[in-house]
């Protein structure tokens, strides 16, 4: 049986995505980056030619996308863009914060349930200084066997 390959688009290709997310995607055999959406040209040199580029989310959504989308745009856009993508039939991975108020979070969750799609809100902690210090303490066996 062949493993499932998740088609993934990224909306919002700024410095964080180009430095942290794109390099990790090249190591994951179960994810295929299919599209990027953004106004910035930061991603142009870092991506293979087969990755589609869109200047707006609306243009991307009319292209009949499938799979999932990673929302990494400014915080105030997270809710509206996530809802648009859920309505278009995409699973959504949303960068933190999920939305700027609880009401928007509720709308996102309701739309995900209605569309029968997954909605994930993520927060990367690997590079936060307290997490790095904790990792060092664990690796040095400071707490004993965990």
C-alpha positions, -999 to 999 in steps of 0.1 A, spaced: 0 0 0 13 34 -10 16 61 17 -6 91 15 10 122 2 -6 154 16 -8 183 -9 0 214 10 -2 251 1 13 279 22 -5 312 25 18 340 38 54 334 28 74 358 49 107 354 67 95 328 93 82 305 65 112 308 43 136 303 72 118 277 93 90 260 74 102 256 39 135 239 48 116 213 70 91 205 42 119 193 19 126 165 45 91 152 48 82 125 23 45 126 32 40 163 23 42 178 -12 43 215 -13 20 224 -43 14 261 -40 24 293 -22 3 324 -18 17 357 -10 25 392 -21 62 389 -13 88 377 -37 108 361 -8 98 326 -20 106 329 -57 142 316 -55 137 290 -28 111 269 -45 111 244 -74 94 254 -106 65 229 -101 53 248 -71 24 271 -82 26 308 -71 -5 329 -64 -6 366 -55 -39 362 -35 -58 336 -16 -89 342 -38 -69 334 -69 -57 302 -53 -91 291 -41 -106 293 -76 -79 269 -88 -98 239 -73 -72 232 -46 -71 199 -26 -53 189 6 -44 213 33 -32 249 36 -9 264 62 -20 299 72 10 321 81 -3 355 74 -8 385 98 -29 375 129 -59 396 119 -63 375 87 -62 341 103 -99 337 110 -113 350 77 -87 331 56 -91 299 75 -129 301 71 -125 307 33 -102 277 30 -125 254 51 -155 264 29 -133 256 -2 -128 221 12 -93 224 26 -79 212 59 -63 242 77 -32 245 97 -32 279 113 -2 296 129 -7 311 163 -27 329 174 -56 310 159 -76 343 158 -77 376 176 -108 369 196 -128 340 210 -158 346 187 -136 342 156 -122 310 170 -157 297 175 -166 305 139 -135 287 127 -143 256 147 -180 256 135 -169 260 99 -145 231 102 -172 209 117 -197 219 90 -172 212 62 -160 180 79 -124 192 77 -96 194 102 -85 227 118 -52 229 136 -37 258 155 0 254 160 27 271 180 63 264 173 83 262 206 115 245 195 134 277 192 121 295 223 150 301 248 132 284 277 125 253 256 161 252 245 173 254 281 149 226 291 162 205 262 198 210 274 189 200 310 171 168 297 200 159 275 225 164 303 204 141 325 198 168 351 164 154 359 175 117 358 157 92 336 126 106 321 
